[in-house]
Amino acid sequence: MSKAAELAALIANVNKGSSLANKNFIINGNFAVWQRGTSFADITSTAYTADRWTCYASSTSHTTTTRQSFSVGQTDVEGNPKYFLRLDNTPDADVAWMELWQRIEDVTHFSDVTVTLSFWIKSNRASASGNNNFRFNQNFGSGGSTTVATNSSTFEISTSWAKKTLTVNLPSISGKTVGSSSYLEVHLMQGSSVTADTYYDIAQVQLEIGKATEFEYEPYATTLAKCQRYYTRWQADSGYDGFAPGYWLVTTQFFGMYELPVQMRQEPTIAIGGSFVIHSNGSDTTVGSLIVNRATPSNVQTYSDQSSHTGTAGNAGAYRTNNDNDAYVEFKAEL
């Protein structure tokens, strides 16, 4: 069966009301996974917040993004979800752009198809229908064709939870050049800046082929694994947690190996926070540096230049935190 025929069959099954696993192209649409933290204050440009979600505020604006909890047993939003995301510009002048988006890997999945975006949303200040919409950006990746943008219809935001359903016909990508790291970006937009002291609450975001169906629930571990394809974080739990085993190649070079929990989208970049030491032969040595030496999507070999803090060649050891239970190492392969 051709790809076009397979897609047609998929759309037909969905429109008949079939219950399909993995029908939601949005990852973490129920805002369950927050590996980077659950509160992000004073955002003045772009920032990852909940896993797979990016928030934006212009350089003159200041916004905050937080994880909020539903009351157990509430009935305002169907399915009794646990969390929702809040975008908040309190306090700020009337210049805040409260935008939110997710990039979905591989634009070739979205050629000449009808998609439906559904979500629940409310605000502390009602917003007229003409000021809110979603933009669907077909981005063709590095070296690819120019991005193609398709706007949804506009919608209003009330002070009570309401479900919105937006259907968009995405154009064919025939004749386009698709480079590396292509994606479809689903982007909450405003036609004008948002009034000061406003917050938006959003929950249960789902993008699917064909018509809208009930929100697809999945176990937390499944969502986490999907998120870890793009970002994963080693986080200390106590003051002296071990991060990665390794060995002294020579007295001034220590190498470690960290196995990633899932295969990532590409070779990750690394960032660290906090204090680490190399524990070897019963003693600790200050880490001179901690960088990526070699990487695959499945594992990362780290390297430390120990010119100022040497060890014994051939000895085994391990990176561990230096009495720092806030230390972390993050691995990033975002789009």
C-alpha positions as CSV (number, residue, x, y, z in Angstrom):
1,M,0.0,0.0,0.0
2,S,1.3,3.5,-0.9
3,K,1.9,6.1,1.8
4,A,-1.0,8.1,0.4
5,A,-3.3,5.1,0.6
6,E,-2.2,4.3,4.2
7,L,-2.9,7.9,5.2
8,A,-6.3,7.8,3.6
9,A,-7.1,4.6,5.5
10,L,-5.9,6.1,8.7
11,I,-8.1,9.2,8.2
12,A,-11.1,6.9,7.3
13,N,-10.7,4.9,10.5
14,V,-10.4,7.9,12.7
15,N,-13.4,9.6,11.2
16,K,-15.4,6.4,11.9
17,G,-14.5,6.9,15.5
18,S,-11.9,4.2,15.8
19,S,-9.8,4.2,19.0
20,L,-6.2,4.4,17.8
21,A,-3.1,4.3,20.0
22,N,-0.7,7.1,19.4
23,K,-3.2,9.2,17.5
24,N,-2.1,12.4,19.3
25,F,0.9,14.0,17.5
26,I,1.4,16.3,20.5
27,I,3.7,14.9,23.1
28,N,2.9,15.8,26.8
29,G,-0.4,17.4,25.8
30,N,-1.6,16.8,29.4
31,F,1.4,18.6,30.9
32,A,2.4,15.7,33.1
33,V,6.2,15.8,32.4
34,W,8.3,18.8,33.7
35,Q,11.9,17.6,33.8
36,R,13.3,21.1,33.9
37,G,11.2,22.2,36.8
38,T,7.6,23.3,37.4
39,S,7.9,27.1,37.6
40,F,9.7,29.5,35.2
41,A,9.7,33.1,36.2
42,D,10.7,36.3,34.3
43,I,10.7,34.8,30.8
44,T,11.8,37.6,28.4
45,S,12.5,35.7,25.2
46,T,12.0,31.9,24.5
47,A,12.2,29.2,27.1
48,Y,11.4,25.5,27.4
49,T,9.0,24.9,30.2
50,A,6.9,21.7,30.4
51,D,8.6,19.1,28.3
52,R,8.3,19.7,24.6
53,W,6.7,23.1,25.1
54,T,8.3,26.5,24.5
55,C,7.0,29.8,25.7
56,Y,7.8,33.2,24.3
57,A,7.7,36.8,25.6
58,S,9.2,39.8,23.7
59,S,12.3,41.4,25.2
60,T,10.2,44.2,26.8
61,S,7.8,41.7,28.4
62,H,8.0,39.5,31.4
63,T,5.9,36.3,31.7
64,T,5.8,33.3,34.1
65,T,4.9,29.7,33.2
66,T,3.9,27.3,35.9
67,R,2.4,23.8,36.4
68,Q,-1.0,24.0,38.1
69,S,-3.0,21.2,39.6
70,F,-6.7,20.4,39.0
71,S,-8.8,19.7,42.1
72,V,-9.3,16.0,42.4
73,G,-12.7,15.0,41.0
74,Q,-13.4,18.3,39.2
75,T,-15.8,18.1,36.3
76,D,-15.0,21.3,34.4
77,V,-12.5,19.5,32.1
78,E,-13.5,16.1,31.0
79,G,-11.3,13.1,31.9
80,N,-10.3,14.4,35.3
81,P,-6.8,15.4,34.3
82,K,-4.1,16.1,36.9
83,Y,-2.3,19.2,35.6
84,F,-2.6,22.2,33.4
85,L,-0.1,24.9,32.2
86,R,-0.5,28.5,33.2
87,L,0.9,31.4,31.2
88,D,0.9,34.6,33.3
89,N,2.1,38.2,32.6
90,T,1.5,39.5,36.2
91,P,2.8,42.1,36.7
92,D,3.7,43.6,33.4
93,A,2.7,46.4,31.1
94,D,0.3,45.9,28.3
95,V,3.1,44.7,26.0
96,A,3.2,41.0,26.8
97,W,2.9,38.4,24.0
98,M,2.0,35.1,25.7
99,E,2.8,32.5,23.1
100,L,3.2,28.8,23.4
101,W,4.3,26.2,20.9
102,Q,5.4,22.7,20.3
103,R,7.5,21.4,17.3
104,I,6.5,17.9,16.0
105,E,9.3,16.0,14.4
106,D,9.3,15.3,10.6
107,V,7.2,17.6,8.4
108,T,6.6,14.9,5.8
109,H,3.8,13.5,8.1
110,F,1.8,16.6,7.4
111,S,1.5,17.0,3.6
112,D,-1.9,17.7,2.1
113,V,-3.8,16.5,5.2
114,T,-6.6,17.8,7.4
115,V,-5.7,18.0,11.0
116,T,-7.7,18.9,14.1
117,L,-6.3,20.6,17.2
118,S,-8.4,20.3,20.3
119,F,-7.6,21.8,23.8
120,W,-9.2,23.2,26.9
121,I,-8.5,26.9,27.8
122,K,-9.6,29.6,30.1
123,S,-8.3,33.0,31.4
124,N,-8.9,35.4,34.3
125,R,-9.8,38.0,31.6
126,A,-12.1,37.2,28.7
127,S,-10.5,37.6,25.3
128,A,-12.4,38.4,22.1
129,S,-12.3,35.8,19.3
130,G,-10.4,38.0,16.9
131,N,-7.2,38.0,19.0
132,N,-6.4,34.3,19.4
133,N,-5.5,31.6,16.9
134,F,-3.0,28.8,16.2
135,R,-0.4,29.0,13.4
136,F,0.8,25.7,11.9
137,N,4.3,26.2,10.5
138,Q,5.6,23.6,8.1
139,N,9.3,24.0,8.6
140,F,11.5,22.1,6.2
141,G,14.7,21.9,8.3
142,S,18.2,22.9,7.8
143,G,18.9,23.4,4.1
144,G,15.2,23.0,3.3
145,S,12.6,25.1,1.6
146,T,11.1,28.2,3.2
147,T,8.6,27.7,6.0
148,V,4.9,27.6,5.1
149,A,2.5,29.0,7.6
150,T,-1.2,28.1,7.8
151,N,-3.5,29.9,10.3
152,S,-6.4,28.4,12.1
153,S,-9.7,30.2,12.6
154,T,-9.7,32.6,15.6
155,F,-11.3,31.7,19.0
156,E,-12.4,33.5,22.1
157,I,-11.1,32.7,25.6
158,S,-13.6,33.0,28.5
159,T,-13.2,32.9,32.2
160,S,-14.5,29.4,32.4
161,W,-12.9,26.2,31.0
162,A,-14.1,25.6,27.5
163,K,-13.0,23.1,24.9
164,K,-11.9,24.4,21.5
165,T,-11.7,22.5,18.3
166,L,-9.8,23.9,15.3
167,T,-9.6,22.1,11.9
168,V,-6.9,23.1,9.4
169,N,-6.1,21.9,5.9
170,L,-2.3,21.7,5.7
171,P,-0.9,22.2,2.1
172,S,1.0,19.6,0.1
173,I,4.8,19.7,0.5
174,S,5.2,18.3,-3.1
175,G,8.2,20.0,-4.7
176,K,9.7,21.2,-1.4
177,T,13.2,20.4,-0.3
178,V,13.2,18.7,3.1
179,G,16.5,19.1,5.1
180,S,17.5,17.7,8.4
181,S,15.4,18.3,11.6
182,S,12.2,19.3,9.8
183,Y,9.1,19.8,11.9
184,L,5.5,21.0,12.1
185,E,5.2,23.8,14.7
186,V,1.9,24.3,16.4
187,H,1.9,27.8,17.8
188,L,-0.6,29.7,20.0
189,M,-0.7,33.3,18.7
190,Q,-2.3,36.6,19.5
191,G,-3.2,39.4,17.1
192,S,-2.2,42.1,19.7
193,S,-0.4,42.2,23.0
194,V,-2.2,40.8,26.1
195,T,-3.6,43.1,28.8
196,A,-1.5,43.3,32.0
197,D,-2.2,40.9,34.8
198,T,-3.6,38.2,32.6
199,Y,-3.1,34.5,32.7
200,Y,-4.1,31.7,30.3
201,D,-4.7,28.2,31.5
202,I,-4.5,25.4,28.9
203,A,-5.0,21.6,29.2
204,Q,-5.5,18.4,27.2
205,V,-3.9,19.5,23.9
206,Q,-4.3,17.0,21.1
207,L,-3.5,17.1,17.4
208,E,-4.8,14.4,15.2
209,I,-5.5,13.4,11.6
210,G,-9.2,13.9,10.7
211,K,-11.8,14.9,13.2
212,A,-11.4,15.5,17.0
213,T,-11.8,12.5,19.3
214,E,-11.5,12.1,23.0
215,F,-8.2,13.0,24.6
216,E,-5.7,10.1,24.5
217,Y,-4.4,9.2,27.9
218,E,-1.2,7.2,28.3
219,P,0.9,6.1,31.3
220,Y,3.3,8.7,32.7
221,A,6.3,6.4,31.9
222,T,5.2,6.4,28.2
223,T,5.0,10.2,28.0
224,L,8.3,10.6,29.8
225,A,10.1,8.2,27.4
226,K,8.7,10.2,24.4
227,C,9.9,13.5,26.0
228,Q,13.4,12.0,26.7
229,R,14.0,11.6,23.0
230,Y,14.4,15.4,22.9
231,Y,15.6,16.2,26.4
232,T,16.7,14.2,29.4
233,R,18.1,15.2,32.7
234,W,20.2,13.5,35.4
235,Q,19.2,15.1,38.7
236,A,20.9,14.5,42.0
237,D,18.7,13.3,44.9
238,S,21.3,13.7,47.7
239,G,24.6,15.4,48.3
240,Y,26.9,12.6,47.0
241,D,25.1,10.9,44.2
242,G,27.1,9.1,41.5
243,F,26.6,10.3,37.9
244,A,28.8,8.2,35.6
245,P,31.6,5.6,36.0
246,G,34.9,6.2,34.3
247,Y,38.7,5.9,34.4
248,W,41.9,7.9,34.4
249,L,43.4,7.5,30.9
250,V,46.4,9.5,32.0
251,T,47.1,11.6,35.1
252,T,45.5,14.7,33.5
253,Q,42.5,13.1,31.7
254,F,39.4,11.4,33.1
255,F,36.8,9.9,30.9
256,G,33.3,8.8,31.9
257,M,30.4,7.0,30.2
258,Y,26.7,7.8,30.7
259,E,24.0,5.6,29.1
260,L,21.0,7.6,28.1
261,P,17.6,6.3,29.2
262,V,16.2,6.2,25.6
263,Q,17.6,6.8,22.2
264,M,17.6,10.5,21.6
265,R,16.7,12.2,18.3
266,Q,20.3,13.0,17.6
267,E,23.6,13.3,19.4
268,P,22.8,15.5,22.4
269,T,24.6,18.5,23.7
270,I,25.3,18.7,27.4
271,A,25.0,21.3,30.1
272,I,25.8,20.9,33.8
273,G,24.8,22.7,37.0
274,G,26.2,22.4,40.5
275,S,29.4,20.9,41.9
276,F,31.0,17.6,40.9
277,V,34.1,15.6,41.9
278,I,35.8,12.5,40.6
279,H,35.8,9.8,43.2
280,S,38.6,7.3,42.7
281,N,40.6,5.0,45.0
282,G,38.8,6.3,48.0
283,S,39.4,10.0,47.5
284,D,37.8,12.9,45.7
285,T,39.4,15.1,43.0
286,T,37.9,18.5,41.9
287,V,36.5,18.3,38.4
288,G,38.4,20.6,36.1
289,S,35.7,20.5,33.3
290,L,32.9,18.2,32.2
291,I,32.3,18.2,28.5
292,V,31.2,15.8,25.8
293,N,34.1,13.9,24.2
294,R,32.1,11.4,22.1
295,A,28.3,11.0,21.8
296,T,25.7,8.9,20.1
297,P,21.9,9.1,20.5
298,S,22.3,6.2,23.0
299,N,25.2,7.2,25.1
300,V,27.6,10.0,25.9
301,Q,31.3,9.8,26.8
302,T,32.4,12.7,29.0
303,Y,35.8,14.1,29.4
304,S,37.5,16.2,32.1
305,D,40.8,18.1,31.6
306,Q,42.5,17.5,35.0
307,S,45.7,19.4,34.4
308,S,45.3,21.2,37.7
309,H,43.7,18.3,39.6
310,T,45.4,15.0,38.6
311,G,44.8,11.4,39.3
312,T,46.4,8.0,38.8
313,A,46.5,6.6,35.3
314,G,44.6,3.4,34.9
315,N,42.5,3.8,38.1
316,A,38.7,3.5,37.9
317,G,36.5,6.2,39.2
318,A,33.2,8.0,38.9
319,Y,31.7,11.4,38.7
320,R,29.6,12.2,41.8
321,T,28.1,15.3,43.3
322,N,30.1,17.3,45.8
323,N,27.7,17.6,48.6
324,D,25.2,19.2,46.2
325,N,21.7,17.7,45.9
326,D,20.7,20.3,43.4
327,A,23.4,19.3,40.8
328,Y,22.3,18.2,37.4
329,V,23.4,17.2,34.0
330,E,21.1,17.8,31.0
331,F,21.2,16.3,27.6
332,K,19.5,18.2,24.8
333,A,18.4,17.2,21.3
334,E,15.4,19.5,20.8
335,L,14.1,20.6,17.4
